[in-house]
Amino acid sequence: MNKKIIVALDNNNIKNILNTINDLKEEAFAFKVGYEFFYNFGHEGYILINKKKIKIFLDLKLHDIPNTVKKGIEAISKLNPYFLTIHISGGDQMHKAANLSKKNTKILGVSILTSLDSQQIKKYYFSNSLEKIVSDYTNYAVKSNLDGIVCSPLEVNMVKKIAGNKLITVVPGIRPREYNNKNDDQKRYVTPKEAIDFGADYLVIGRPITESHNPLKSIKEINESLV
């Protein structure tokens, strides 16, 4: 099976997280941990999940002056995550610092958070054109030799037209058609099959799998839908 799903693990119960990994690791490409996991469990928690011999997507979205990012990634590289995120908006020198420090880790540039709608994008990016922002950021990522980009599934086709196979596309904002959660904070989302058809390489899916009544059944059904 050509695995495409990265399961997002962020919650505050390490026992549940370890059980989820055990249950799903044969069906998932990797597992994503971010702020909630890292701030709750830190290095020791990371080591616990790393012992499961899985690929880890460490989603820390680093964004700081180049030297700070460089030192941070040098420390993170000892943990050997498969993917690590930085904000593309951090600038060329920050990208360079990340690349110089990454060792075996693939650096993914975050474009625009999928929780932002058009009004918020206009307010904080001073532009009405989501397409231009993503297009520009994709070009910056390619020129800086980043390994991939995190973008909305609605923007994957545009990214692929610009970058071709030069950037891995990792896509959050994925929701199976039957998923319904009024408290969902994703604004720009599509189904797993739609995202793959748009050209996404990997899909980040959390709650629709981890909070379902049967997570293993849910991820298997999603995998089957991608064929």
RASUL-V64911 format. One record per residue. N is the residue number from 1. RES is the residue in three letters. PHI is phi in whole degrees, 0 to 359 (none if undefined). OMEGA is omega in whole degrees, 0 to 359 (999 if undefined). D_FIRST is the distance of its C-alpha to the first C-alpha in Angstrom with 1 decimal. Layout:
n=N res=RES phi=PHI omega=OMEGA d_first=D_FIRST
n=N res=RES phi=PHI omega=OMEGA d_first=D_FIRST
//
This chain:
n=1 res=MET phi=none omega=176 d_first=0.0
n=2 res=ASN phi=276 omega=188 d_first=3.8
n=3 res=LYS phi=287 omega=184 d_first=5.7
n=4 res=LYS phi=236 omega=190 d_first=9.1
n=5 res=ILE phi=264 omega=170 d_first=11.3
n=6 res=ILE phi=254 omega=183 d_first=14.2
n=7 res=VAL phi=273 omega=178 d_first=16.2
n=8 res=ALA phi=279 omega=189 d_first=19.9
n=9 res=LEU phi=253 omega=190 d_first=21.9
n=10 res=ASP phi=300 omega=166 d_first=25.5
n=11 res=ASN phi=200 omega=188 d_first=27.9
n=12 res=ASN phi=252 omega=180 d_first=30.8
n=13 res=ASN phi=234 omega=186 d_first=29.8
n=14 res=ILE phi=296 omega=179 d_first=28.3
n=15 res=LYS phi=297 omega=178 d_first=27.9
n=16 res=ASN phi=297 omega=180 d_first=25.8
n=17 res=ILE phi=298 omega=180 d_first=23.7
n=18 res=LEU phi=296 omega=177 d_first=23.1
n=19 res=ASN phi=294 omega=179 d_first=22.3
n=20 res=THR phi=298 omega=178 d_first=19.8
n=21 res=ILE phi=300 omega=179 d_first=18.0
n=22 res=ASN phi=303 omega=184 d_first=18.1
n=23 res=ASP phi=288 omega=193 d_first=16.9
n=24 res=LEU phi=249 omega=191 d_first=13.9
n=25 res=LYS phi=296 omega=178 d_first=12.8
n=26 res=GLU phi=283 omega=183 d_first=9.9
n=27 res=GLU phi=255 omega=186 d_first=8.5
n=28 res=ALA phi=256 omega=172 d_first=10.0
n=29 res=PHE phi=286 omega=183 d_first=9.9
n=30 res=ALA phi=202 omega=177 d_first=13.7
n=31 res=PHE phi=231 omega=182 d_first=16.8
n=32 res=LYS phi=259 omega=171 d_first=19.8
n=33 res=VAL phi=234 omega=183 d_first=23.4
n=34 res=GLY phi=225 omega=185 d_first=26.5
n=35 res=TYR phi=304 omega=187 d_first=30.2
n=36 res=GLU phi=301 omega=179 d_first=30.4
n=37 res=PHE phi=295 omega=188 d_first=28.5
n=38 res=PHE phi=292 omega=179 d_first=30.2
n=39 res=TYR phi=286 omega=178 d_first=33.6
n=40 res=ASN phi=278 omega=192 d_first=33.3
n=41 res=PHE phi=241 omega=173 d_first=31.9
n=42 res=GLY phi=55 omega=184 d_first=32.2
n=43 res=HIS phi=299 omega=182 d_first=31.6
n=44 res=GLU phi=295 omega=178 d_first=31.7
n=45 res=GLY phi=294 omega=179 d_first=29.1
n=46 res=TYR phi=299 omega=180 d_first=26.7
n=47 res=ILE phi=300 omega=179 d_first=27.2
n=48 res=LEU phi=300 omega=181 d_first=26.4
n=49 res=ILE phi=284 omega=179 d_first=22.9
n=50 res=ASN phi=295 omega=178 d_first=22.4
n=51 res=LYS phi=294 omega=179 d_first=23.1
n=52 res=LYS phi=282 omega=178 d_first=19.8
n=53 res=LYS phi=57 omega=179 d_first=18.1
n=54 res=ILE phi=240 omega=170 d_first=16.0
n=55 res=LYS phi=280 omega=182 d_first=16.0
n=56 res=ILE phi=244 omega=174 d_first=18.9
n=57 res=PHE phi=260 omega=181 d_first=19.9
n=58 res=LEU phi=267 omega=189 d_first=23.7
n=59 res=ASP phi=262 omega=182 d_first=25.0
n=60 res=LEU phi=258 omega=175 d_first=28.7
n=61 res=LYS phi=46 omega=182 d_first=29.6
n=62 res=LEU phi=298 omega=183 d_first=32.3
n=63 res=HIS phi=202 omega=183 d_first=35.3
n=64 res=ASP phi=198 omega=178 d_first=38.5
n=65 res=ILE phi=295 omega=188 d_first=40.8
n=66 res=PRO phi=307 omega=183 d_first=39.2
n=67 res=ASN phi=294 omega=178 d_first=40.7
n=68 res=THR phi=295 omega=178 d_first=39.6
n=69 res=VAL phi=295 omega=179 d_first=36.0
n=70 res=LYS phi=302 omega=181 d_first=36.2
n=71 res=LYS phi=294 omega=179 d_first=37.5
n=72 res=GLY phi=297 omega=182 d_first=35.0
n=73 res=ILE phi=289 omega=175 d_first=32.0
n=74 res=GLU phi=301 omega=178 d_first=33.6
n=75 res=ALA phi=289 omega=181 d_first=33.7
n=76 res=ILE phi=296 omega=183 d_first=30.2
n=77 res=SER phi=300 omega=177 d_first=28.8
n=78 res=LYS phi=294 omega=178 d_first=29.9
n=79 res=LEU phi=276 omega=176 d_first=27.2
n=80 res=ASN phi=57 omega=174 d_first=24.6
n=81 res=PRO phi=292 omega=179 d_first=22.4
n=82 res=TYR phi=285 omega=176 d_first=19.4
n=83 res=PHE phi=240 omega=172 d_first=20.7
n=84 res=LEU phi=218 omega=182 d_first=24.3
n=85 res=THR phi=256 omega=168 d_first=26.0
n=86 res=ILE phi=229 omega=175 d_first=29.5
n=87 res=HIS phi=276 omega=177 d_first=31.4
n=88 res=ILE phi=301 omega=182 d_first=31.9
n=89 res=SER phi=293 omega=177 d_first=35.4
n=90 res=GLY phi=290 omega=174 d_first=36.4
n=91 res=GLY phi=102 omega=186 d_first=37.5
n=92 res=ASP phi=302 omega=184 d_first=37.2
n=93 res=GLN phi=291 omega=175 d_first=38.7
n=94 res=MET phi=293 omega=176 d_first=36.4
n=95 res=HIS phi=301 omega=181 d_first=33.4
n=96 res=LYS phi=299 omega=180 d_first=35.0
n=97 res=ALA phi=297 omega=179 d_first=35.7
n=98 res=ALA phi=296 omega=181 d_first=32.1
n=99 res=ASN phi=296 omega=181 d_first=30.9
n=100 res=LEU phi=290 omega=188 d_first=33.6
n=101 res=SER phi=251 omega=197 d_first=32.6
n=102 res=LYS phi=280 omega=185 d_first=28.8
n=103 res=LYS phi=54 omega=184 d_first=28.1
n=104 res=ASN phi=270 omega=183 d_first=24.4
n=105 res=THR phi=278 omega=176 d_first=23.5
n=106 res=LYS phi=270 omega=182 d_first=22.3
n=107 res=ILE phi=267 omega=177 d_first=24.9
n=108 res=LEU phi=253 omega=177 d_first=24.0
n=109 res=GLY phi=268 omega=178 d_first=27.0
n=110 res=VAL phi=275 omega=180 d_first=27.5
n=111 res=SER phi=274 omega=179 d_first=29.2
n=112 res=ILE phi=235 omega=182 d_first=30.5
n=113 res=LEU phi=301 omega=182 d_first=29.6
n=114 res=THR phi=287 omega=176 d_first=28.0
n=115 res=SER phi=277 omega=182 d_first=30.6
n=116 res=LEU phi=270 omega=174 d_first=33.3
n=117 res=ASP phi=267 omega=186 d_first=34.7
n=118 res=SER phi=298 omega=180 d_first=36.9
n=119 res=GLN phi=294 omega=179 d_first=40.1
n=120 res=GLN phi=291 omega=177 d_first=38.8
n=121 res=ILE phi=296 omega=178 d_first=37.4
n=122 res=LYS phi=298 omega=183 d_first=40.8
n=123 res=LYS phi=293 omega=189 d_first=42.6
n=124 res=TYR phi=260 omega=177 d_first=40.8
n=125 res=TYR phi=249 omega=176 d_first=39.8
n=126 res=PHE phi=56 omega=181 d_first=43.0
n=127 res=SER phi=207 omega=174 d_first=41.4
n=128 res=ASN phi=274 omega=188 d_first=40.7
n=129 res=SER phi=255 omega=174 d_first=38.0
n=130 res=LEU phi=300 omega=182 d_first=34.6
n=131 res=GLU phi=299 omega=181 d_first=33.4
n=132 res=LYS phi=292 omega=180 d_first=35.8
n=133 res=ILE phi=298 omega=182 d_first=34.9
n=134 res=VAL phi=294 omega=177 d_first=31.1
n=135 res=SER phi=299 omega=179 d_first=32.0
n=136 res=ASP phi=298 omega=182 d_first=34.4
n=137 res=TYR phi=296 omega=177 d_first=32.0
n=138 res=THR phi=297 omega=178 d_first=29.3
n=139 res=ASN phi=298 omega=178 d_first=31.9
n=140 res=TYR phi=297 omega=181 d_first=33.0
n=141 res=ALA phi=296 omega=179 d_first=29.6
n=142 res=VAL phi=295 omega=182 d_first=29.2
n=143 res=LYS phi=295 omega=180 d_first=32.7
n=144 res=SER phi=271 omega=178 d_first=32.2
n=145 res=ASN phi=60 omega=171 d_first=29.1
n=146 res=LEU phi=292 omega=183 d_first=27.0
n=147 res=ASP phi=278 omega=183 d_first=23.3
n=148 res=GLY phi=193 omega=182 d_first=22.3
n=149 res=ILE phi=221 omega=174 d_first=23.6
n=150 res=VAL phi=258 omega=183 d_first=23.2
n=151 res=CYS phi=212 omega=175 d_first=24.3
n=152 res=SER phi=296 omega=176 d_first=24.5
n=153 res=PRO phi=300 omega=180 d_first=22.0
n=154 res=LEU phi=289 omega=182 d_first=25.2
n=155 res=GLU phi=249 omega=185 d_first=25.8
n=156 res=VAL phi=299 omega=182 d_first=22.5
n=157 res=ASN phi=302 omega=178 d_first=23.7
n=158 res=MET phi=296 omega=180 d_first=27.0
n=159 res=VAL phi=299 omega=181 d_first=25.4
n=160 res=LYS phi=295 omega=179 d_first=23.3
n=161 res=LYS phi=296 omega=181 d_first=26.5
n=162 res=ILE phi=278 omega=190 d_first=28.3
n=163 res=ALA phi=261 omega=185 d_first=25.9
n=164 res=GLY phi=60 omega=179 d_first=23.5
n=165 res=ASN phi=264 omega=181 d_first=21.0
n=166 res=LYS phi=284 omega=180 d_first=23.5
n=167 res=LEU phi=233 omega=169 d_first=22.2
n=168 res=ILE phi=288 omega=178 d_first=18.8
n=169 res=THR phi=256 omega=179 d_first=19.0
n=170 res=VAL phi=247 omega=196 d_first=18.3
n=171 res=VAL phi=237 omega=169 d_first=19.3
n=172 res=PRO phi=273 omega=179 d_first=21.0
n=173 res=GLY phi=72 omega=180 d_first=22.8
n=174 res=ILE phi=252 omega=181 d_first=20.0
n=175 res=ARG phi=222 omega=173 d_first=21.2
n=176 res=PRO phi=305 omega=187 d_first=19.8
n=177 res=ARG phi=301 omega=183 d_first=22.6
n=178 res=GLU phi=276 omega=183 d_first=23.8
n=179 res=TYR phi=286 omega=181 d_first=24.2
n=180 res=ASN phi=216 omega=180 d_first=27.9
n=181 res=ASN phi=220 omega=184 d_first=29.5
n=182 res=LYS phi=296 omega=181 d_first=33.0
n=183 res=ASN phi=266 omega=182 d_first=32.9
n=184 res=ASP phi=297 omega=181 d_first=29.8
n=185 res=ASP phi=260 omega=176 d_first=30.7
n=186 res=GLN phi=275 omega=182 d_first=28.2
n=187 res=LYS phi=255 omega=183 d_first=30.1
n=188 res=ARG phi=243 omega=185 d_first=27.9
n=189 res=TYR phi=223 omega=177 d_first=24.6
n=190 res=VAL phi=218 omega=177 d_first=22.4
n=191 res=THR phi=282 omega=178 d_first=19.6
n=192 res=PRO phi=303 omega=182 d_first=15.9
n=193 res=LYS phi=296 omega=178 d_first=15.5
n=194 res=GLU phi=298 omega=181 d_first=18.7
n=195 res=ALA phi=297 omega=178 d_first=17.8
n=196 res=ILE phi=296 omega=178 d_first=14.8
n=197 res=ASP phi=297 omega=177 d_first=17.2
n=198 res=PHE phi=289 omega=178 d_first=19.7
n=199 res=GLY phi=118 omega=180 d_first=17.7
n=200 res=ALA phi=297 omega=177 d_first=16.5
n=201 res=ASP phi=275 omega=181 d_first=14.1
n=202 res=TYR phi=222 omega=182 d_first=13.6
n=203 res=LEU phi=246 omega=175 d_first=14.9
n=204 res=VAL phi=266 omega=182 d_first=17.3
n=205 res=ILE phi=227 omega=181 d_first=17.8
n=206 res=GLY phi=245 omega=189 d_first=20.3
n=207 res=ARG phi=305 omega=179 d_first=22.7
n=208 res=PRO phi=300 omega=176 d_first=20.9
n=209 res=ILE phi=262 omega=190 d_first=18.5
n=210 res=THR phi=289 omega=180 d_first=20.8
n=211 res=GLU phi=258 omega=178 d_first=23.9
n=212 res=SER phi=282 omega=180 d_first=22.6
n=213 res=HIS phi=292 omega=181 d_first=24.0
n=214 res=ASN phi=219 omega=184 d_first=20.7
n=215 res=PRO phi=304 omega=180 d_first=18.3
n=216 res=LEU phi=296 omega=177 d_first=15.5
n=217 res=LYS phi=298 omega=182 d_first=16.0
n=218 res=SER phi=296 omega=181 d_first=16.2
n=219 res=ILE phi=290 omega=177 d_first=12.9
n=220 res=LYS phi=295 omega=179 d_first=11.1
n=221 res=GLU phi=296 omega=177 d_first=13.3
n=222 res=ILE phi=294 omega=177 d_first=12.6
n=223 res=ASN phi=303 omega=180 d_first=8.8
n=224 res=GLU phi=295 omega=181 d_first=9.9
n=225 res=SER phi=289 omega=184 d_first=12.5
n=226 res=LEU phi=273 omega=184 d_first=10.6
n=227 res=VAL phi=289 omega=999 d_first=9.4
//
